[in-house]
Amino acid sequence: MTTLADPAPQTVATLTHHGQGRLMDGTLVPRVLPGEEIAPRTDGTWRIVTPSPDRVAPPCPHFTACGGCAMQHAADPFVENWKAGIVRGALAGQGIEGEIGRVLTSPPQSRRRARLSARRLKKGALLGFHARATDTIVDNPYCKILTPALMALRPALLDLAQMAAPRSREIGITVTDSPAGADVVVEDARDLDATLRQDAAAWAARAGVARLTWNRELAAQIEAAWQPMGRARVVPPPGAFLQATREGEATLVSFVRDAVRGATRVVDLFSGIGTFSLPLAEEAEVHAVEGEAAMIEALQKGWRGAPGLHRVTTEVRDLFRNPLLPEDLRRFDAAVIDPPRAGAEAQVRELAQARLPVLAYVSCNPASFARDARALLAAGYRMDPITVVDQFRWSPHVELATRFHLG
């Protein structure tokens, strides 16, 4: 019997692309699944009345509080289908019927780069991700997404937070796992004076990190914080973009190599530090174009130090405001494009006119990808099945790759 103290259950109708359940009345509820019956509690939370068969026990004890993950309560096949559905939905919004070839998910404890938040306490420090939609830091000593090497660094990072954080505000600590040791970037920290500089260098030596950057200033470098890019070793600028997992990067590199195989001259647009340029240079000449000069410099150094690669030329260029034109692009047999979340509307417009035989498109945003795909399809390109690459396990983030070709 239903009473005022026992409200009637409601059914979760759908799941948004952010991973929240939507009830029939439009209410959004986190950590639920479609088809589940749920009922409100007096404290504003919800209890599961009838669970979905796709519900599983979250592997992380921080899941209900931490905002780092959204989908640990769902079985892996459900999450894969949901992420494929996000891509299909984005394509449908542009009037495109695309085929999903496969979904490849990085394993737990594989994230090699993360930005953590930290706050100094009266005793000790707090380190972790924010709770969902708040500025509250959730301490996460048992995080299931970061690599074991980064988790092993946690006690040292807590010491760093005590040293670096002002009383009045939190700081950001970006940690990247590299073969030479962790690459640590501290933001919004206390200003470095002579004493603090000595303390920071001593901390880096004790912690065994490769490099410590403090408010954009190099505070200590024990080793070069290099990353493998094919045969090359590249030292990224502090905080530079890097594919989130080694497994995800390997999948994307393999896909791109297969997509442009046979091409002898390849242009790599939004090349970054050479994730694709340097492996592709094992088989072809590559022209890498990137808007950040520091990334291009890192790519060049990596190429010069790697034996047996074909020629790699580079260009610093803002491809949003100054895209390569058709006459520039027609010098190449194939193009690789991996833009930021905003996509590459201006550059794709020029690619569509240039009509290169093959384009390999890698995207971290299905919505901007779908917009760009529509322009390419309208220009006569055909799109192969899409590979969904899930590097941000248990999160709403989706990456993908596909090949466009003429004829």
Secondary structure as GFF3:
##gff-version 3
##sequence-region A 1 407
A	DSSP	beta_strand	10	15	.	.	.	ID=ss1
A	DSSP	beta_strand	21	23	.	.	.	ID=ss2
A	DSSP	beta_strand	28	29	.	.	.	ID=ss3
A	DSSP	beta_strand	37	40	.	.	.	ID=ss4
A	DSSP	beta_strand	46	50	.	.	.	ID=ss5
A	DSSP	alpha_helix	76	93	.	.	.	ID=ss6
A	DSSP	beta_strand	100	105	.	.	.	ID=ss7
A	DSSP	beta_strand	113	120	.	.	.	ID=ss8
A	DSSP	beta_strand	125	130	.	.	.	ID=ss9
A	DSSP	beta_strand	137	139	.	.	.	ID=ss10
A	DSSP	alpha_helix	148	152	.	.	.	ID=ss11
A	DSSP	alpha_helix	154	164	.	.	.	ID=ss12
A	DSSP	beta_strand	171	176	.	.	.	ID=ss13
A	DSSP	beta_strand	183	187	.	.	.	ID=ss14
A	DSSP	alpha_helix	194	207	.	.	.	ID=ss15
A	DSSP	beta_strand	211	214	.	.	.	ID=ss16
A	DSSP	beta_strand	217	221	.	.	.	ID=ss17
A	DSSP	beta_strand	227	229	.	.	.	ID=ss18
A	DSSP	beta_strand	232	234	.	.	.	ID=ss19
A	DSSP	alpha_helix	246	259	.	.	.	ID=ss20
A	DSSP	beta_strand	265	269	.	.	.	ID=ss21
A	DSSP	alpha_helix	277	280	.	.	.	ID=ss22
A	DSSP	beta_strand	285	290	.	.	.	ID=ss23
A	DSSP	alpha_helix	293	304	.	.	.	ID=ss24
A	DSSP	beta_strand	312	316	.	.	.	ID=ss25
A	DSSP	alpha_helix	326	329	.	.	.	ID=ss26
A	DSSP	beta_strand	334	337	.	.	.	ID=ss27
A	DSSP	alpha_helix	345	354	.	.	.	ID=ss28
A	DSSP	beta_strand	358	363	.	.	.	ID=ss29
A	DSSP	alpha_helix	366	378	.	.	.	ID=ss30
A	DSSP	beta_strand	381	383	.	.	.	ID=ss31
A	DSSP	beta_strand	386	390	.	.	.	ID=ss32
A	DSSP	beta_strand	399	406	.	.	.	ID=ss33
###
